[in-house]
Amino acid sequence: MIRLAIAGLGAVTQNIHLPAYAQIQDKLTLVGGCDVQPETRVLVTKSHPTLPLFENYEEMLRTAKPDVVAICTPPFLHREQCLTALRAGCHVFCEKPLAESLDEADVIITAAAAAGRQVVVNSQFPYMQIHLAAKARIGQPDFGRLLYLHATQTFRPTPQTEGTWRREMTRRLGFEFGVHVFELIRFFFDEDPVRLCAHMPNPVGSKSDVLNSVNIEFAGGRSASILLDRLSRGPERYLDLRLDGEHAAIATSIGGELGFEAGLHTRERKPFFAFNFVKGGKAVWQDGNRSRLLAQDGINPFASSTAYHLGGFITALAQNTLPRGTALDHRKTLALIFAAYDSAEQKRWVDLAPYLASGAKNTLAQP
Ligand SMILES: NC(=O)c1ccc[n+]([C@@H]2O[C@H](COP(=O)([O-])OP(=O)(O)OC[C@H]3O[C@@H](n4cnc5c(N)ncnc54)[C@H](O)[C@@H]3O)[C@@H](O)[C@H]2O)c1
Protein backbone atom coordinates (compact mmCIF):
# COMPACT_ATOMS: atom_id res chain seq x y z
CA MET A 1 0.00 0.00 0.00
CA ILE A 2 1.38 3.39 -1.02
CA ARG A 3 0.91 6.28 1.42
CA LEU A 4 -0.30 9.29 -0.58
CA ALA A 5 -0.79 12.91 0.52
CA ILE A 6 -2.29 15.76 -1.53
CA ALA A 7 -1.14 19.38 -1.83
CA GLY A 8 -4.03 21.62 -2.93
CA LEU A 9 -7.60 20.51 -2.30
CA GLY A 10 -9.40 22.58 -4.96
CA ALA A 11 -11.35 21.60 -8.07
CA VAL A 12 -8.98 18.99 -9.52
CA THR A 13 -8.67 17.23 -6.16
CA GLN A 14 -12.38 17.17 -5.46
CA ASN A 15 -13.59 16.34 -8.98
CA ILE A 16 -10.79 14.14 -10.28
CA HIS A 17 -8.24 12.95 -7.69
CA LEU A 18 -10.51 11.90 -4.82
CA PRO A 19 -12.88 9.97 -7.15
CA ALA A 20 -9.82 8.41 -8.84
CA TYR A 21 -8.27 7.31 -5.53
CA ALA A 22 -11.59 5.68 -4.60
CA GLN A 23 -11.29 3.56 -7.76
CA ILE A 24 -7.84 2.22 -6.75
CA GLN A 25 -8.23 2.09 -2.97
CA ASP A 26 -6.59 -1.35 -2.92
CA LYS A 27 -3.33 0.31 -4.02
CA LEU A 28 -3.11 3.42 -1.82
CA THR A 29 -3.90 4.91 1.57
CA LEU A 30 -4.66 8.60 1.76
CA VAL A 31 -2.58 9.93 4.67
CA GLY A 32 -3.00 13.70 4.46
CA GLY A 33 -4.06 16.77 2.54
CA CYS A 34 -3.18 20.44 2.73
CA ASP A 35 -4.64 23.68 1.47
CA VAL A 36 -4.03 27.28 2.43
CA GLN A 37 -7.77 28.06 2.29
CA PRO A 38 -9.70 27.07 5.46
CA GLU A 39 -13.04 26.85 3.60
CA THR A 40 -11.56 24.33 1.14
CA ARG A 41 -10.29 22.19 4.01
CA VAL A 42 -13.78 22.29 5.57
CA LEU A 43 -15.31 21.07 2.29
CA VAL A 44 -12.93 18.11 2.09
CA THR A 45 -13.49 17.25 5.76
CA LYS A 46 -17.18 16.74 4.94
CA SER A 47 -16.42 13.92 2.49
CA HIS A 48 -13.27 12.63 4.28
CA PRO A 49 -13.88 13.21 8.01
CA THR A 50 -10.90 11.16 9.24
CA LEU A 51 -8.30 12.49 6.77
CA PRO A 52 -5.63 14.62 8.55
CA LEU A 53 -5.66 18.07 6.94
CA PHE A 54 -2.99 20.76 7.19
CA GLU A 55 -2.62 24.40 6.28
CA ASN A 56 1.11 24.07 5.73
CA TYR A 57 2.67 21.87 3.05
CA GLU A 58 5.97 21.14 4.85
CA GLU A 59 4.12 20.27 8.05
CA MET A 60 2.01 17.77 6.09
CA LEU A 61 5.13 16.14 4.64
CA ARG A 62 6.77 15.93 8.10
CA THR A 63 3.67 14.62 9.89
CA ALA A 64 1.94 12.40 7.32
CA LYS A 65 5.18 10.90 5.93
CA PRO A 66 3.79 10.05 2.47
CA ASP A 67 5.55 7.86 -0.11
CA VAL A 68 3.93 9.84 -2.94
CA VAL A 69 2.76 13.47 -2.96
CA ALA A 70 0.05 14.51 -5.41
CA ILE A 71 0.60 18.16 -6.31
CA CYS A 72 -2.74 19.70 -7.20
CA THR A 73 -1.94 23.39 -6.74
CA PRO A 74 -1.75 26.06 -9.48
CA PRO A 75 1.15 25.64 -11.96
CA PHE A 76 3.25 28.50 -10.56
CA LEU A 77 3.72 26.42 -7.35
CA HIS A 78 4.65 23.10 -8.99
CA ARG A 79 8.41 23.65 -9.25
CA GLU A 80 8.90 24.60 -5.60
CA GLN A 81 6.51 21.96 -4.25
CA CYS A 82 8.04 19.20 -6.41
CA LEU A 83 11.52 20.09 -5.14
CA THR A 84 10.34 20.16 -1.51
CA ALA A 85 8.67 16.74 -1.89
CA LEU A 86 11.82 15.27 -3.47
CA ARG A 87 13.96 16.69 -0.63
CA ALA A 88 11.60 14.94 1.80
CA GLY A 89 12.29 11.63 -0.02
CA CYS A 90 8.86 11.40 -1.71
CA HIS A 91 7.87 10.43 -5.24
CA VAL A 92 5.62 12.99 -6.96
CA PHE A 93 2.39 12.73 -8.95
CA CYS A 94 2.17 16.32 -10.24
CA GLU A 95 -0.78 17.88 -12.01
CA LYS A 96 -0.18 19.17 -15.51
CA PRO A 97 1.40 21.42 -16.66
CA LEU A 98 4.52 20.36 -14.76
CA ALA A 99 6.25 23.73 -14.88
CA GLU A 100 6.07 27.21 -16.33
CA SER A 101 9.21 26.90 -18.49
CA LEU A 102 11.49 24.21 -19.91
CA ASP A 103 14.26 25.39 -17.57
CA GLU A 104 11.97 24.82 -14.57
CA ALA A 105 11.08 21.36 -15.90
CA ASP A 106 14.80 20.56 -16.24
CA VAL A 107 15.42 21.59 -12.63
CA ILE A 108 12.69 19.16 -11.46
CA ILE A 109 13.97 16.34 -13.71
CA THR A 110 17.54 16.77 -12.44
CA ALA A 111 16.42 16.91 -8.80
CA ALA A 112 14.34 13.74 -9.21
CA ALA A 113 17.30 11.84 -10.70
CA ALA A 114 19.60 13.09 -7.90
CA ALA A 115 17.07 12.03 -5.25
CA GLY A 116 16.44 8.64 -6.89
CA ARG A 117 12.72 9.42 -6.98
CA GLN A 118 10.11 9.54 -9.77
CA VAL A 119 8.07 12.56 -10.84
CA VAL A 120 5.08 11.56 -12.97
CA VAL A 121 2.72 14.15 -14.48
CA ASN A 122 -1.04 13.67 -14.51
CA SER A 123 -1.52 14.42 -18.19
CA GLN A 124 -4.05 11.62 -18.20
CA PHE A 125 -6.13 12.03 -21.38
CA PRO A 126 -4.29 9.22 -23.28
CA TYR A 127 -5.60 6.78 -20.63
CA MET A 128 -9.27 7.43 -21.36
CA GLN A 129 -10.86 4.28 -22.81
CA ILE A 130 -11.70 6.08 -26.05
CA HIS A 131 -8.10 7.12 -26.65
CA LEU A 132 -6.64 3.75 -25.62
CA ALA A 133 -9.04 2.05 -28.04
CA ALA A 134 -8.14 4.44 -30.87
CA LYS A 135 -4.42 3.97 -30.26
CA ALA A 136 -4.81 0.18 -30.37
CA ARG A 137 -6.17 0.41 -33.93
CA ILE A 138 -3.28 2.46 -35.31
CA GLY A 139 -1.02 0.19 -37.33
CA GLN A 140 -3.66 -2.56 -37.66
CA PRO A 141 -4.31 -3.74 -41.27
CA ASP A 142 -7.77 -2.12 -41.45
CA PHE A 143 -6.57 1.32 -40.24
CA GLY A 144 -2.98 1.48 -41.45
CA ARG A 145 -0.67 4.32 -40.53
CA LEU A 146 -1.97 7.44 -38.85
CA LEU A 147 -1.61 10.13 -41.51
CA TYR A 148 -3.39 13.17 -40.09
CA LEU A 149 -5.11 14.19 -36.85
CA HIS A 150 -7.37 17.17 -36.25
CA ALA A 151 -8.28 18.29 -32.72
CA THR A 152 -10.84 20.90 -31.89
CA GLN A 153 -12.39 22.48 -28.82
CA THR A 154 -15.10 25.13 -28.63
CA PHE A 155 -15.52 26.31 -25.08
CA ARG A 156 -17.25 29.30 -23.49
CA PRO A 157 -15.32 30.49 -20.44
CA THR A 158 -17.35 31.61 -17.41
CA PRO A 159 -16.26 33.49 -14.25
CA GLN A 160 -16.08 30.05 -12.56
CA THR A 161 -13.82 28.46 -15.18
CA GLU A 162 -11.55 31.52 -15.16
CA GLY A 163 -11.55 32.06 -11.38
CA THR A 164 -8.46 32.95 -9.31
CA TRP A 165 -5.07 32.01 -10.85
CA ARG A 166 -6.37 31.09 -14.34
CA ARG A 167 -7.50 34.63 -15.13
CA GLU A 168 -3.97 35.90 -14.31
CA MET A 169 -2.36 33.80 -17.04
CA THR A 170 -1.40 35.42 -20.35
CA ARG A 171 -0.62 32.02 -21.87
CA ARG A 172 -3.74 30.27 -20.64
CA LEU A 173 -5.40 28.29 -23.42
CA GLY A 174 -2.50 26.34 -24.94
CA PHE A 175 -0.57 26.02 -21.70
CA GLU A 176 -3.37 25.06 -19.34
CA PHE A 177 -5.87 23.18 -21.58
CA GLY A 178 -3.89 22.66 -24.80
CA VAL A 179 -1.36 20.60 -22.83
CA HIS A 180 -3.88 17.73 -23.01
CA VAL A 181 -4.17 18.03 -26.78
CA PHE A 182 -0.42 18.21 -27.41
CA GLU A 183 -0.03 15.18 -25.12
CA LEU A 184 -2.63 13.25 -27.14
CA ILE A 185 -0.94 14.14 -30.42
CA ARG A 186 2.39 12.83 -29.11
CA PHE A 187 0.61 9.70 -27.84
CA PHE A 188 -1.04 8.90 -31.17
CA PHE A 189 1.87 9.72 -33.50
CA ASP A 190 4.45 8.11 -31.20
CA GLU A 191 7.32 10.15 -32.62
CA ASP A 192 8.70 13.66 -32.23
CA PRO A 193 7.30 16.20 -34.69
CA VAL A 194 9.67 18.22 -36.85
CA ARG A 195 8.18 21.73 -36.91
CA LEU A 196 5.05 23.72 -36.17
CA CYS A 197 3.33 26.97 -37.03
CA ALA A 198 0.83 28.68 -34.71
CA HIS A 199 -1.57 31.58 -35.09
CA MET A 200 -3.13 33.02 -31.93
CA PRO A 201 -5.24 36.05 -32.80
CA ASN A 202 -6.90 37.94 -29.95
CA PRO A 203 -9.54 40.21 -31.52
CA VAL A 204 -11.21 40.88 -28.15
CA GLY A 205 -7.96 42.05 -26.53
CA SER A 206 -8.36 39.80 -23.47
CA LYS A 207 -5.44 39.20 -21.11
CA SER A 208 -5.36 35.45 -21.88
CA ASP A 209 -5.10 33.93 -25.34
CA VAL A 210 -8.53 33.00 -26.73
CA LEU A 211 -7.81 31.22 -30.00
CA ASN A 212 -4.99 28.79 -30.75
CA SER A 213 -4.66 27.49 -34.30
CA VAL A 214 -1.61 25.22 -34.62
CA ASN A 215 -0.25 23.10 -37.50
CA ILE A 216 2.27 20.39 -36.62
CA GLU A 217 4.41 18.47 -39.14
CA PHE A 218 6.01 15.07 -38.69
CA ALA A 219 8.63 13.44 -40.90
CA GLY A 220 7.29 12.02 -44.17
CA GLY A 221 4.37 14.46 -44.50
CA ARG A 222 2.24 13.20 -41.60
CA SER A 223 0.64 16.10 -39.76
CA ALA A 224 -1.76 17.34 -37.09
CA SER A 225 -3.79 20.48 -36.60
CA ILE A 226 -5.34 21.96 -33.47
CA LEU A 227 -8.09 24.55 -33.14
CA LEU A 228 -8.87 25.70 -29.61
CA ASP A 229 -11.62 28.32 -29.75
CA ARG A 230 -12.86 30.39 -26.82
CA LEU A 231 -14.38 33.10 -29.01
CA SER A 232 -17.24 31.18 -30.57
CA ARG A 233 -20.75 31.81 -29.29
CA GLY A 234 -21.78 28.52 -30.91
CA PRO A 235 -22.43 25.20 -29.17
CA GLU A 236 -19.71 23.92 -26.84
CA ARG A 237 -17.64 20.88 -27.80
CA TYR A 238 -15.25 19.83 -25.06
CA LEU A 239 -12.76 17.96 -27.26
CA ASP A 240 -13.22 16.28 -30.63
CA LEU A 241 -10.45 14.44 -32.47
CA ARG A 242 -10.44 12.92 -35.93
CA LEU A 243 -7.68 10.48 -36.73
CA ASP A 244 -7.26 9.79 -40.44
CA GLY A 245 -5.59 6.47 -41.19
CA GLU A 246 -4.63 4.98 -44.53
CA HIS A 247 -7.83 2.85 -44.71
CA ALA A 248 -10.30 4.28 -42.14
CA ALA A 249 -10.88 7.15 -39.73
CA ILE A 250 -11.57 7.25 -35.99
CA ALA A 251 -13.50 10.11 -34.39
CA THR A 252 -13.32 10.59 -30.63
CA SER A 253 -15.24 13.05 -28.50
CA ILE A 254 -15.27 13.82 -24.79
CA GLY A 255 -18.51 15.09 -23.36
CA GLY A 256 -21.98 13.76 -22.78
CA GLU A 257 -24.31 13.36 -25.68
CA LEU A 258 -27.97 12.46 -26.06
CA GLY A 259 -29.42 12.88 -29.48
CA PHE A 260 -31.33 11.51 -32.39
CA GLU A 261 -29.88 12.06 -35.83
CA ALA A 262 -31.76 11.59 -39.08
CA GLY A 263 -30.92 12.72 -42.56
CA LEU A 264 -29.99 11.78 -46.08
CA HIS A 265 -26.56 10.82 -47.32
CA THR A 266 -26.82 12.93 -50.45
CA ARG A 267 -24.29 11.18 -52.65
CA GLU A 268 -25.84 7.74 -52.09
CA ARG A 269 -29.42 9.10 -51.65
CA LYS A 270 -29.81 6.88 -48.58
CA PRO A 271 -31.61 8.00 -45.40
CA PHE A 272 -29.94 7.41 -42.04
CA PHE A 273 -31.11 7.33 -38.41
CA ALA A 274 -29.02 7.11 -35.28
CA PHE A 275 -29.73 7.35 -31.57
CA ASN A 276 -26.77 8.45 -29.49
CA PHE A 277 -26.44 8.26 -25.74
CA VAL A 278 -22.94 8.58 -24.38
CA LYS A 279 -22.07 9.66 -20.86
CA GLY A 280 -18.41 10.61 -20.86
CA GLY A 281 -17.06 10.14 -24.35
CA LYS A 282 -16.98 7.86 -27.36
CA ALA A 283 -14.66 6.63 -30.08
CA VAL A 284 -16.27 5.82 -33.42
CA TRP A 285 -14.78 3.83 -36.28
CA GLN A 286 -15.60 5.43 -39.64
CA ASP A 287 -15.33 4.12 -43.16
CA GLY A 288 -17.15 6.53 -45.44
CA ASN A 289 -20.71 6.75 -44.16
CA ARG A 290 -20.46 3.45 -42.30
CA SER A 291 -19.61 3.83 -38.63
CA ARG A 292 -19.56 1.75 -35.46
CA LEU A 293 -18.87 2.43 -31.82
CA LEU A 294 -15.33 1.47 -30.81
CA ALA A 295 -15.29 2.45 -27.12
CA GLN A 296 -17.00 4.61 -24.52
CA ASP A 297 -15.97 6.28 -21.28
CA GLY A 298 -18.10 6.58 -18.16
CA ILE A 299 -19.51 9.71 -16.59
CA ASN A 300 -16.13 11.02 -15.30
CA PRO A 301 -13.41 10.06 -17.80
CA PHE A 302 -11.02 12.55 -16.16
CA ALA A 303 -11.12 10.57 -12.90
CA SER A 304 -11.07 7.08 -14.43
CA SER A 305 -8.06 7.93 -16.61
CA THR A 306 -6.29 9.45 -13.58
CA ALA A 307 -6.96 6.21 -11.66
CA TYR A 308 -5.51 4.21 -14.57
CA HIS A 309 -2.44 6.44 -14.79
CA LEU A 310 -1.76 6.63 -11.02
CA GLY A 311 -2.41 2.88 -10.69
CA GLY A 312 0.26 2.27 -13.34
CA PHE A 313 2.66 4.60 -11.49
CA ILE A 314 2.16 2.73 -8.22
CA THR A 315 2.71 -0.64 -9.95
CA ALA A 316 5.91 0.70 -11.56
CA LEU A 317 7.18 1.82 -8.15
CA ALA A 318 6.47 -1.62 -6.68
CA GLN A 319 8.28 -3.35 -9.56
CA ASN A 320 11.02 -0.69 -9.89
CA THR A 321 10.23 -0.21 -13.59
CA LEU A 322 9.95 3.08 -15.45
CA PRO A 323 6.45 4.59 -15.11
CA ARG A 324 4.62 6.21 -18.03
CA GLY A 325 4.29 9.97 -18.18
CA THR A 326 7.51 10.90 -16.38
CA ALA A 327 8.54 14.54 -16.04
CA LEU A 328 11.09 13.97 -18.80
CA ASP A 329 8.40 12.66 -21.13
CA HIS A 330 6.04 15.54 -20.25
CA ARG A 331 8.87 17.98 -21.00
CA LYS A 332 8.38 17.10 -24.69
CA THR A 333 4.74 18.14 -24.47
CA LEU A 334 5.74 21.42 -22.80
CA ALA A 335 8.36 21.93 -25.55
CA LEU A 336 5.63 21.85 -28.22
CA ILE A 337 3.50 24.35 -26.27
CA PHE A 338 6.30 26.86 -25.74
CA ALA A 339 7.32 26.47 -29.40
CA ALA A 340 3.71 27.21 -30.41
CA TYR A 341 3.63 30.43 -28.39
CA ASP A 342 7.01 31.48 -29.87
CA SER A 343 5.77 30.67 -33.38
CA ALA A 344 2.62 32.78 -32.89
CA GLU A 345 4.64 35.71 -31.55
CA GLN A 346 7.28 35.50 -34.29
CA LYS A 347 4.69 34.74 -37.01
CA ARG A 348 6.76 31.92 -38.54
CA TRP A 349 7.27 28.16 -38.67
CA VAL A 350 9.48 26.96 -35.80
CA ASP A 351 11.87 23.97 -35.91
CA LEU A 352 11.23 21.78 -32.89
CA ALA A 353 14.60 20.06 -32.42
CA PRO A 354 16.08 22.80 -30.17
CA TYR A 355 12.94 22.79 -27.98
CA LEU A 356 12.87 18.99 -27.69
CA ALA A 357 16.60 18.61 -26.92
CA SER A 358 17.29 17.67 -23.32
CA GLY A 359 20.45 16.22 -21.84
CA ALA A 360 18.48 14.37 -19.15
CA LYS A 361 17.64 10.64 -19.16
CA ASN A 362 14.88 8.73 -17.40
CA THR A 363 16.29 6.84 -14.42
CA LEU A 364 14.79 4.14 -12.26
CA ALA A 365 13.84 5.04 -8.70
CA GLN A 366 16.21 4.02 -5.90
CA PRO A 367 14.46 1.45 -3.74
N1 LIG B 1 -5.54 16.73 -15.23
C1 LIG B 1 -6.70 17.40 -15.36
O1 LIG B 1 -7.64 16.94 -16.02
C2 LIG B 1 -6.86 18.72 -14.66
C3 LIG B 1 -8.12 19.32 -14.54
C4 LIG B 1 -8.21 20.51 -13.85
C5 LIG B 1 -7.07 21.12 -13.31
N2 LIG B 1 -5.87 20.52 -13.48
C6 LIG B 1 -4.63 21.11 -12.91
O2 LIG B 1 -4.67 20.99 -11.49
C7 LIG B 1 -4.02 22.11 -10.90
C8 LIG B 1 -4.99 22.79 -9.92
O3 LIG B 1 -6.14 23.23 -10.63
P1 LIG B 1 -7.55 23.44 -9.90
O4 LIG B 1 -8.54 23.62 -10.99
O5 LIG B 1 -7.77 22.39 -8.90
O6 LIG B 1 -7.28 24.85 -9.17
P2 LIG B 1 -8.02 25.36 -7.87
O7 LIG B 1 -7.73 26.82 -7.79
O8 LIG B 1 -9.45 24.93 -7.87
O9 LIG B 1 -7.29 24.59 -6.67
C9 LIG B 1 -5.97 24.87 -6.28
C10 LIG B 1 -5.92 24.78 -4.76
O10 LIG B 1 -4.57 24.97 -4.33
C11 LIG B 1 -4.62 25.67 -3.09
N3 LIG B 1 -3.32 26.26 -2.80
C12 LIG B 1 -2.81 27.42 -3.28
N4 LIG B 1 -1.58 27.63 -2.75
C13 LIG B 1 -1.32 26.56 -1.94
C14 LIG B 1 -0.20 26.19 -1.15
N5 LIG B 1 0.90 26.95 -1.07
N6 LIG B 1 -0.28 25.03 -0.44
C15 LIG B 1 -1.38 24.26 -0.48
N7 LIG B 1 -2.48 24.57 -1.22
C16 LIG B 1 -2.43 25.70 -1.95
C17 LIG B 1 -5.71 26.70 -3.32
O11 LIG B 1 -6.19 27.23 -2.09
C18 LIG B 1 -6.76 25.87 -4.07
O12 LIG B 1 -7.70 25.28 -3.20
C19 LIG B 1 -3.54 22.98 -12.04
O13 LIG B 1 -2.22 22.68 -12.37
C20 LIG B 1 -4.47 22.58 -13.20
O14 LIG B 1 -3.90 22.80 -14.47
C21 LIG B 1 -5.74 19.33 -14.12
The ligand as a Gaussian input file, in Angstrom:
#p B3LYP/6-31G(d) Opt

LIG

0 1
 N       -5.542000      16.729000     -15.227000
 C       -6.698000      17.396000     -15.362000
 O       -7.641000      16.938000     -16.017000
 C       -6.863000      18.715000     -14.664000
 C       -8.117000      19.316000     -14.541000
 C       -8.212000      20.515000     -13.850000
 C       -7.068000      21.120000     -13.309000
 N       -5.866000      20.518000     -13.476000
 C       -4.629000      21.111000     -12.915000
 O       -4.674000      20.994000     -11.487000
 C       -4.018000      22.107000     -10.898000
 C       -4.989000      22.791000      -9.921000
 O       -6.138000      23.225000     -10.632000
 P       -7.550000      23.443000      -9.900000
 O       -8.543000      23.621000     -10.986000
 O       -7.770000      22.395000      -8.898000
 O       -7.280000      24.848000      -9.168000
 P       -8.024000      25.357000      -7.866000
 O       -7.727000      26.825000      -7.790000
 O       -9.453000      24.927000      -7.866000
 O       -7.295000      24.592000      -6.666000
 C       -5.971000      24.874000      -6.285000
 C       -5.920000      24.784000      -4.755000
 O       -4.566000      24.966000      -4.327000
 C       -4.625000      25.673000      -3.094000
 N       -3.325000      26.262000      -2.797000
 C       -2.807000      27.416000      -3.281000
 N       -1.581000      27.632000      -2.747000
 C       -1.316000      26.556000      -1.945000
 C       -0.201000      26.186000      -1.150000
 N        0.901000      26.948000      -1.073000
 N       -0.283000      25.030000      -0.445000
 C       -1.381000      24.256000      -0.482000
 N       -2.478000      24.574000      -1.224000
 C       -2.434000      25.705000      -1.952000
 C       -5.712000      26.703000      -3.316000
 O       -6.195000      27.226000      -2.091000
 C       -6.757000      25.872000      -4.072000
 O       -7.698000      25.278000      -3.198000
 C       -3.544000      22.983000     -12.044000
 O       -2.222000      22.681000     -12.369000
 C       -4.474000      22.582000     -13.202000
 O       -3.904000      22.803000     -14.472000
 C       -5.738000      19.328000     -14.121000

